[in-house]
Amino acid sequence: MDETTVLRLELRDFRNFSSIEFRPSPSGLTVVQGDNGAGKSSLLEAIVYASTLQSFRGAPREAIVRQGAAEAGVRCDILAGARKVEVGIEILPGRRDRAFHNGQRVPGARGLLEVLRTTLFTPDDLALVKGPPAGRRDFIDDVLAAGHPRLAADRAGLDRVLRHRNALLRQLGGRLDSEAAATLDVWDDRLAQIGDRLATSRADLVDALSPFSAAAFSILAADAGRFEMRYLRSWEGSLSSALASARREDLRRSTTTLGPQRDELELIAGGLDARTRLSQGRQRCVALSLRLSSHHLMTAITGTAPVLLLDDAFSELDEGTARALVGELPGGQGLLTTAGELPPGAAPELVVHLSEGRLEQ
């Protein structure tokens, strides 16, 4: 099995860093310690940005560029199997980012994902379990895009079709003439094609993730029973037929009432709905199991282990769960940030301290 390794990270005017260079251990665990607000998460954010052109914090470009600077830069030297790649990104507020591989322009995130994949753990992952369905759908779609970058086009296509279809429904105000019906037919056909394909891809992915997540949960929460995931569509049969049947309701409500944007990922542990019936500690175990399962599946699909990024991921865990998670962390390169002590049982290859914009061993 190959591994993806971040050899060197260099940031310019990124978040609170005017300039910084970070060389994590190429294998094993690197721990970055520092006070809250020192910028530990920003280092991991930059690595994720070098893979996806997105902030895992949901921040716009204007928030990523250091105050007073015109743009930010990220350079990430990567060893992908036997191939060395220098990823360079210019982050430009108000404009599209410019991304490069070894100095050659790449069109977008699809090209980046083919070189660098990451698995990110944060305390906010609890929202995967407790939060609304959109977060769970995003989780599935993110894993799909990482394993099969071309499928990201279906996700973008669905958003585009829904914007047009919902705008038309609002414009109609519940009234439908023959011309409007013909236009709505066009959008229904496009939605049905993309929607059926995307929902099938999601359901297949959930089936593939399930054994990995069940195995992880059985270790993290040994006495909590079996963990199961189910992908639930918001319609039965073909999406084309379902849209036709729902047209009157869509017109009445001026929105699209079914489709992949309404689907749910059901999470069941010990026969209980994980969203509403588990303790918060057990819910964290479910969230951790989802992240671990995505990492193992990506490794199986691509033949290359993603880089593990753990952003203060142990801060809300009890000691037993923390020890179990340390024992379950896959091999390869991992980066852990913490404002406190090392997690119990952790044996890092490298520990660095971040203070006032500087890294010290």
Order of alpha helices (4+ residues) and beta strands (2+ residues): beta-beta-beta-alpha-alpha-beta-beta-beta-beta-alpha-beta-alpha-alpha-alpha-alpha-beta-alpha-beta-beta-alpha-beta-beta-alpha-beta-beta-beta
